[in-house]
Amino acid sequence: MVCKGRSFVMKIAVIGGGGVRSIFLAKSLMQQAKRLGIKHIVFMDNDSRKLNIFGKMSAKLAKLIDPDVEFEITSNPELAIKDADYMITTIRVGGDEMRVRDEREALSLGILGQETTGAAGLSFAMRSIPALQEYCELARKIASPDVKIFNFTNPAGVVSQTLRDLGYDFTFGICDAPSGLLRSFAKLYDVSPERITGDCYGLNHLSYFNSIKLDGKEVLPELLRNPDIYKKTDMRVFKPDLVNHFSCVLNEYLYYFYYREEAVENILRAGITRGEVIRDINEQMLLELEKMDVDQDFEACLKVFEKWYGKRELAYMSNETGVKREESEYHFDIYSPDEGGYAGVALRYIEAVGEQQDKEMILCAPNEGAIPGLRDDDVVELTCTIHKGNILTHKVNPDPIPMTLIRQVKEYERLASYAIRNRSITAAIDALMVHPLVNSYSYAKKLVNRYIELNQDYIGGWH
């Protein structure tokens, strides 16, 4: 990265650094900091309660891993963003309680509310995007002139599209689901993760792999015949007949589209939504941790974190799919090799730029002709090559049935982006009306009116 007007010290700012998963992000960044030349890391959050617990745990972890790297926590966005070379945004405007209300509003109409693929994503985006816009504007003014922002805030598809439509061409969407799936395949073959590659195309939480290679050799057909993919990977949520029908690997969130009636029935039968599970686990974890001293009792705090985060992971998508994860004691080792996560996606880009070496990665970026039938400026999730800081999307030849769903959801994302940028009630209704999990004018109108009322404290007036 070229330095302009200051002595170069690579700085990374994390906006939303008080989240439950911040300790994973801190581990990823700190383990790679020295190798990548990262000298300064700042975790910022406007939720002082969470920052004083999860932010402090991240700071303690950082000091244990590498005390030479400057690591700060703050509630001051200017301090965090000033001179930042890279930013990661992972915010939750309204907290867990607003997620619960978003999802319950949809579910009351028999509509899947899931906050990224479902109707509730529109409500979440209404709150997320104005806040992210403020951070992007601040970055334009006081961050490094070459700053890059990696957004992990949900719903990542709508958010990434809208930020680009607003002119923030230094923003990219990141998700750890595709890279996590590839790592799980590497474990099946008992090989290191870099030996498994894949050609991914689609949208965030709506993507497909039509090629999986081991050491450059195509292994997709044999992989799909391996019964272990339905036991030991995120493909566990699908039935073999669906996978064989498509002859490709599916992002786990496609479950909500291809088994939508089952998902709604399972949630109603369980009597509790994913948002409610997360809210309750997070609150119980916070109540226990805030009675402890992070600096003096870090190991004990880590044990509490492991206990509650293990419950969270065990419950992941279980109520919606009816598929239970195998029970095991969850352990977080700050010194074990890092598995990446969404920080790993950002770090791979930083590594490619710093080493001036071409690297392949999966990213949410403008289509630029890669997927036929979509616009060049449509933000898509694709396998890309990072070449001298430029993102070169890999052209694909998609199957027609997946493309039908991709085009329909992309139209929803475009309309949602327009609605939020212009505070347009009509466009918001159109967005939900074309959403395949709503697909109804009357339901779309009801939901939009409810979401505007629900979000009054965050979004101001719509017309």
N, C-alpha and C positions, 0 to 999 in steps of 0.2 A: 504494500500500500504506500502511495506517495504521501509524504508529510508536507503540509503547506503551512508555514508560518509558526511552527512550534517544534521543540525538540521531541522526537517521536518516542512515545512510550505507549504501547498498545493498551487501550482501555476498553473494557466491555461493561456495559450497563444492562442490568436485568430489571425491567419494569414489571413489578409483580413478584418481587423477591421474597415476599412473606408468605407465599403459598405453601401448602403441605408438601409439594414435590420439590421445593427449592433446595432441599438438602441433596437431592440427586443431581440437580443442575450444578450445585457447588462442587460436588465430587468430580463431575465430568470436566468442568473448567479447570479446577485446581490440578488434577492429574495430568492435564495436557499443557498447562500454562507455561512451564519452563521450555518445553519443546517448541511451542508455537510463538514464544516471545511475548506472552501476555504478562504485563507488569502490574496492572491495576484493574480490580473488579469491584463493582458497586452494585449491591442489591437494594433496590428502592421499592417501598410499598407505602401506600397511604393508610393501611390498616395497622395501627400501632400495636394492637393486641397480637396479631399474627407475626408482625415483624420482630417483636420482642421475644417471641418463642422460636418460630421456624427460621427467622433471619439470624438470630443469635446462634442457633444450632449450626447453621451454615457457616457463620463466621468462625465458630470454634473448630468445626471440621476443617475449614480452610487453613487455619493456623497449624493444625496437626499435620496436614499433608505437606504444606510448603510455607513456612513462616516468612520467606523472602518476598512473596507476592503480596502486594498491598490489597487488603480486602476490607471493604466498608459496608455497613448497612445504614440506610438513611430513609427519611420520609420526605426529603427534599428533591424534587425531580430535576431542578437546575443543577444541583451538585452531582447527581448521577449522570446526567446527559452531557454536561460540559466536556467537550473534547473527546467524547466517546467515538471510537472507531467502529464498534459494532454494538448493536442493541438487540436484546431479546425481549419481546413483549408477551407476557402471560398473565393477563389481568382478568378479574371476575367482578365487574361492576354490579353492585347489588348483593354480592355474596351468595352463599349457598341457598339462602331462603328465597331469593328471587328466581333461582333456577327451579326450585320446587314449584313455585307458583306458575312459572312459564309452562312447565310440563303438565301440571294439573289442569290448567285451562284447556289445553288441547285434549287431554284424556277425558275430560268431562263431556266432550262431544264424540267420544269413541275414536279420536284421532291420535296417532302416535305423537308424543310430545318431544321425544329425544332431542337434546339441545344442539346437536350438530347436523343430523340428517332430517330430523322431524320438524314439525311446525314451530316448536318452541325456539328453534334457532333464529327465526326472524325477530322475536322479542329480545333475545340475548344480543343480537347484532344491533338492534336499535340503541341499546345501552353501551355496547362495546365501542362502536365506531366513533361517536363523538369524543369519547375519552382518548382513544388512540389517535384521533386527529390532532388533539392538543399536544400529545407527545411527539408526533411527527413534525408539527410546526416548530416545537421547541428544538427538535433535532436539527431542523433546517437552519436555525439561528445560531445555536451554540455548540453543536456536535462537530466532529471532524467534517470537513467538506466532502469527504469520500465515504461518509457513514453508510453502513448497510444495516437494515432493520429486519430481523427474522421474527415473524409473528406466529405465536403458538396459541393466541387467544381464539376461542371458539365463538361462533362457528367459522372455522378457518377458511372455508371456501368463500362464503359471503364476505367475510372481513377482508381477505386478501384481494378479492375482486374490487371491493369498494375503495380500499386504500389506493389501489392502482388507478381507479377511475377518478379519484380526487387529485391525481397527479404525483403521488408519492412513488416515483419509479425506483426508489432505493429500498422498497419493501418487498419481502418474499415470504410466502407461507411455508411453514415447516410442520411436519408430522412424523411421529416415530412409528406409526403403524406399519408402513411398507418395509422400512429397514428392519423393524422387529420381526416381521414375517420371514425375511431373508435369513436373519440370524437363527431363527427357529429351524429353518431347513438345514443350515450349516450344522446344527446340533444333531439333526437326524442322520446326517452323513458323517458325523464325528470329524469335521474339518474346521479350520479356522474361518471366521466370517468373510474375510476378503476373497476366499475362493469361490463363494457363491454370488452370482450376479443375476439380475433379472431385468426384463423390459416391462416397465410399468406405464400404464396410460389411464387417463380418466380425470376425475375430480377428487378433491379432498374427501376422504371417507366414502369414495365411490370410484375405486380404481381396480384395475385388473392386471395380472401378469400373464402375457401370452408367450413368455419364454423365461425359463429358469436354467442357468448354466452352471456347471461345476468345472472349474479350470477351463472354461471356454467350450465345454461340450454340453450339448442340449440334454437336459434330464427331465424336462417337464412331463412327458408321458409316463415315465417310470415313477416319478414323484406322485402323480395323481393316482397311481395304482397302489401306493404304499398306505396301508391302513393306519399307520402311525400318524399321518397328517391329521387324522380326525381325533386323535387322542393327545398328541403332544405339541400341537401348534394352534394358532388362532383359527385354523380351518375347522376346529372342533364344533363350531356353531352351525356348520352346513351338513346336509345329508349328501352321501356320495352321488345320488342320482342327479342332483342339481349341478354338482361339479363336473360330472361326466357330460351333462347336457351342454355345458359351455366349453369344456376342455381347456380350462385355464384356472389360475389361482385367483381367488376373490378376496378383496379387502373384507375384513370381518363385519364392517358396518353395512355391507350389502345385505346382511341378514334382515335388516329392517325393511328393505324394499322387496326382497323375494319371499319373505315369510311374514308380511306385515300383519295379517290377521292373527297369526300365532303370537307375535310380539305383544299386541294389544291384549289378547286373551290372557297371556302369561302374566303380564303386569297387573291386570285387574284381579287375577286369581291370587297373586302374591299379596296384593293389598298395599304394596309399597313401591314407589318409583326409585329409579337409580339416584335421582337427585335427593330423595329423602334418606336413602341409605348413606350417601356421602355426607349429607348435612349432619346426621346423627353421629356417625363415626368421627367426623372432624371435631364436632363440639365436645364429645366425650374425651377425645385426645387432648384438646386444648384445656379442658377443665383439669385434667390430671397433670399436664405439663406446667401450667401456670402456677402450680403450688411448689414447683421445683426450681432450683438454681442451675441454669444451663452451664455456667462457668465452673461451678464447684462439683456438679453432679452430672457431667455430660454423658458418662456411660449409662447411668440410670435413666436419663432422659431418652437415650437412644433405645433402651429396652422398651420404654413406654411407646415410643414411636413405632418400633418393630411390631409390637403387639397389635396396635390399632391399624397400622398400614397393612399388616397381614390380613386382617379381617376385610379391609377395603378391597384388596386384590382378590381374595377368595370369592367375594360377591360380584366381581366384575362380569357384567352381562348375564349373570346366572338367572335372575328373575325374569328377564326378557326372553331368554332362549330356553330356559328349563334345563340347561346344561351346566352341571356343577364342575368347578375346577377341583383337581385333586388336592386334598388337604395336606399341608406340610407346614412346618414351622418356618415363618418368614425371618430372614436374617439380613441385616444391612451391614456390610463390611466396608469401612471407609477406605481400606487399603487394597481391596480386591480389584482386579482389572475391571475397568468401567465398560458397561455394555452399550453405552452411547445414549440411547433415548433421544429426545428432541434436541438436547444440547449437542449430541454427537453429529446431528445433521448440520448445525451451524458451524461446529468445529471443523467438519470436513471441508466446508467452503473456505474457512479461514486458512486451513492447511494448504489447499490448492492455490490460493492467492499468494500465501507466504513463500511456498516452495516453488512457485511458478511451474507446477507440474499439472498436467491434465488429470482430473479426477472425475469419476462417475458417481453420481448421487441422484436421489429422488427428491424433487423439490416442487413447490407450487409456484409457477412462473408463467409469464405470457406464452401463449400457444405458438405464435410465430410460424404457423403453417404445419406444425408437427402432426396434429390430429385433423384429418380432412373433415370438413363440414362444420368446423368451429371457426370463429373469428380469430384473427391474429392477436388481438388484445384480450381475448378470453384467458383468464387465469386457470390453468389446468395443473394436474399432478402428473408429472412425467419423469422418466429417467433422463437425466441431462449430463452433459460433460461441461465441467468448469475449465475454461481455457483462457488463461491470462486475465482472470476476473470476469470474463464474459460467460454467460449461461447459454449453452448451445443445446436446444431441445432435440431429442432423438425422434425422427419421423417414424410413425407407426402405420400399420395397416389394420385398423380395428375391425372386429366382427360387427355385423349389422345390429344384432339384438342388444349387446351392451351399448352401442352408440345411440340407440333410441332412448335409453334411459339417461345417458350422459347428456344428450342434447336437451332433453326435457328439464333436467335439474339445472343445467347451465342457463336455460331461459329463466328459471326461477331466480337464480343468483343474479342475473343481469337486472331483472325487475326489482329485486330486493335492494340492490345497490342503488338504482335510480330512486326508489322510494325513500331510502334513508338519506341520500344526498339532498333530496328536494323536499323531504318531509311530506311526501304525497300519500294520502290515504288511498286514493284510487290505484296507484301503482303497487302499494302494499297488498291490496286485495287481489290485484292481478297476479302478483307473485305467488301468493298462497293458492290461488285458484289453479295455476298451472303446476303447482307442486304435486308430484305423483302420490304423495301420502295424504293429500287433502283433496285435490281434484273436485272441488265443489265451490260454486260462487257463494251460496248461502253460508256455508261453514267458514269460508275465507273471510266474508264480511263480518261475521260474528267474532271470529278470532282477532282480526285486526282492531276492531273497536275495543275489545277487551284488553288487548295488549297496549294500545295507546293509553287507555285509562290506567292500567297497571303501572306503566312506566312514566307517568306524568312528572314525577320528581326528578327524572333523569333526562328526558328528551325534549321538554318544552312543547310548544304548540305545533301540531300538524294540521294540514288543511286538505 
